[in-house]
Amino acid sequence: MEELFESAAGEFGAATTAVVLAGAPRGTVEGLRYVASRGGAIVGQSPASAADGQALRRAIEAGLVRPSRDLEELAGAAMAQLSRGRWA
């Protein structure tokens, strides 16, 4: 997971948007820190609605993800990033 986030942020910088639906048992937070350090946006679903919400909880506790209440809100947040030109 970490390599995916780092590769995307390294290539696209501030145009990166990470959509976090779950997470790897480890590494997710460091990869998200890299996305944030490059100016990328991060959105995530609620840990309560994830099959395994532990990685999401760690990212929320680290201040990297503002969780959506449900998947519809998550889709709206991702589309808002797209409409702002964050995705190419």
LUMDOTI-69353 format. One record per residue (C-alpha): x, y, z; residue number from 1. Coordinates in steps of 0.25 Angstrom, whole numbers, padded with zeros to 4 digits. Layout:
% residues N
<lumdo X="X" Y="Y" Z="Z" num="NUM"/>
...
***
This chain:
% residues 88
<lumdo X="0000" Y="0000" Z="0000" num="1"/>
<lumdo X="0011" Y="0010" Z="0004" num="2"/>
<lumdo X="0018" Y="0008" Z="-0010" num="3"/>
<lumdo X="0005" Y="0011" Z="-0017" num="4"/>
<lumdo X="0003" Y="0024" Z="-0010" num="5"/>
<lumdo X="0018" Y="0028" Z="-0011" num="6"/>
<lumdo X="0018" Y="0025" Z="-0026" num="7"/>
<lumdo X="0005" Y="0033" Z="-0029" num="8"/>
<lumdo X="0009" Y="0045" Z="-0020" num="9"/>
<lumdo X="0023" Y="0045" Z="-0026" num="10"/>
<lumdo X="0018" Y="0045" Z="-0040" num="11"/>
<lumdo X="0006" Y="0054" Z="-0039" num="12"/>
<lumdo X="0009" Y="0063" Z="-0027" num="13"/>
<lumdo X="-0002" Y="0072" Z="-0023" num="14"/>
<lumdo X="-0011" Y="0066" Z="-0033" num="15"/>
<lumdo X="-0011" Y="0053" Z="-0025" num="16"/>
<lumdo X="-0024" Y="0049" Z="-0018" num="17"/>
<lumdo X="-0024" Y="0036" Z="-0009" num="18"/>
<lumdo X="-0037" Y="0030" Z="-0007" num="19"/>
<lumdo X="-0036" Y="0021" Z="0005" num="20"/>
<lumdo X="-0046" Y="0010" Z="0006" num="21"/>
<lumdo X="-0038" Y="0000" Z="0015" num="22"/>
<lumdo X="-0024" Y="-0001" Z="0018" num="23"/>
<lumdo X="-0012" Y="-0011" Z="0019" num="24"/>
<lumdo X="-0009" Y="-0016" Z="0033" num="25"/>
<lumdo X="0003" Y="-0006" Z="0033" num="26"/>
<lumdo X="0009" Y="0004" Z="0024" num="27"/>
<lumdo X="-0004" Y="0012" Z="0020" num="28"/>
<lumdo X="-0001" Y="0024" Z="0029" num="29"/>
<lumdo X="0013" Y="0026" Z="0024" num="30"/>
<lumdo X="0009" Y="0025" Z="0010" num="31"/>
<lumdo X="-0002" Y="0035" Z="0013" num="32"/>
<lumdo X="0008" Y="0045" Z="0020" num="33"/>
<lumdo X="0015" Y="0045" Z="0007" num="34"/>
<lumdo X="0003" Y="0048" Z="-0001" num="35"/>
<lumdo X="0000" Y="0060" Z="0008" num="36"/>
<lumdo X="0014" Y="0065" Z="0008" num="37"/>
<lumdo X="0013" Y="0066" Z="-0007" num="38"/>
<lumdo X="0001" Y="0074" Z="-0006" num="39"/>
<lumdo X="-0009" Y="0063" Z="-0010" num="40"/>
<lumdo X="-0023" Y="0061" Z="-0004" num="41"/>
<lumdo X="-0028" Y="0049" Z="0004" num="42"/>
<lumdo X="-0042" Y="0045" Z="0006" num="43"/>
<lumdo X="-0047" Y="0032" Z="0013" num="44"/>
<lumdo X="-0059" Y="0024" Z="0017" num="45"/>
<lumdo X="-0064" Y="0023" Z="0031" num="46"/>
<lumdo X="-0056" Y="0012" Z="0039" num="47"/>
<lumdo X="-0069" Y="0007" Z="0044" num="48"/>
<lumdo X="-0073" Y="0004" Z="0029" num="49"/>
<lumdo X="-0060" Y="-0003" Z="0025" num="50"/>
<lumdo X="-0058" Y="-0018" Z="0026" num="51"/>
<lumdo X="-0045" Y="-0015" Z="0034" num="52"/>
<lumdo X="-0045" Y="-0001" Z="0039" num="53"/>
<lumdo X="-0032" Y="-0001" Z="0047" num="54"/>
<lumdo X="-0023" Y="0005" Z="0036" num="55"/>
<lumdo X="-0033" Y="0016" Z="0034" num="56"/>
<lumdo X="-0034" Y="0019" Z="0049" num="57"/>
<lumdo X="-0019" Y="0020" Z="0050" num="58"/>
<lumdo X="-0019" Y="0030" Z="0038" num="59"/>
<lumdo X="-0031" Y="0038" Z="0045" num="60"/>
<lumdo X="-0023" Y="0038" Z="0058" num="61"/>
<lumdo X="-0011" Y="0044" Z="0050" num="62"/>
<lumdo X="-0019" Y="0055" Z="0045" num="63"/>
<lumdo X="-0018" Y="0050" Z="0030" num="64"/>
<lumdo X="-0032" Y="0046" Z="0027" num="65"/>
<lumdo X="-0045" Y="0053" Z="0030" num="66"/>
<lumdo X="-0055" Y="0041" Z="0029" num="67"/>
<lumdo X="-0068" Y="0041" Z="0021" num="68"/>
<lumdo X="-0080" Y="0036" Z="0028" num="69"/>
<lumdo X="-0084" Y="0027" Z="0016" num="70"/>
<lumdo X="-0079" Y="0023" Z="0003" num="71"/>
<lumdo X="-0089" Y="0033" Z="-0004" num="72"/>
<lumdo X="-0082" Y="0044" Z="0004" num="73"/>
<lumdo X="-0068" Y="0038" Z="0000" num="74"/>
<lumdo X="-0072" Y="0038" Z="-0015" num="75"/>
<lumdo X="-0076" Y="0053" Z="-0014" num="76"/>
<lumdo X="-0063" Y="0057" Z="-0007" num="77"/>
<lumdo X="-0055" Y="0050" Z="-0018" num="78"/>
<lumdo X="-0063" Y="0056" Z="-0029" num="79"/>
<lumdo X="-0061" Y="0070" Z="-0022" num="80"/>
<lumdo X="-0046" Y="0068" Z="-0023" num="81"/>
<lumdo X="-0048" Y="0064" Z="-0038" num="82"/>
<lumdo X="-0056" Y="0077" Z="-0041" num="83"/>
<lumdo X="-0045" Y="0085" Z="-0034" num="84"/>
<lumdo X="-0035" Y="0080" Z="-0045" num="85"/>
<lumdo X="-0028" Y="0071" Z="-0034" num="86"/>
<lumdo X="-0029" Y="0059" Z="-0043" num="87"/>
<lumdo X="-0023" Y="0059" Z="-0057" num="88"/>
***
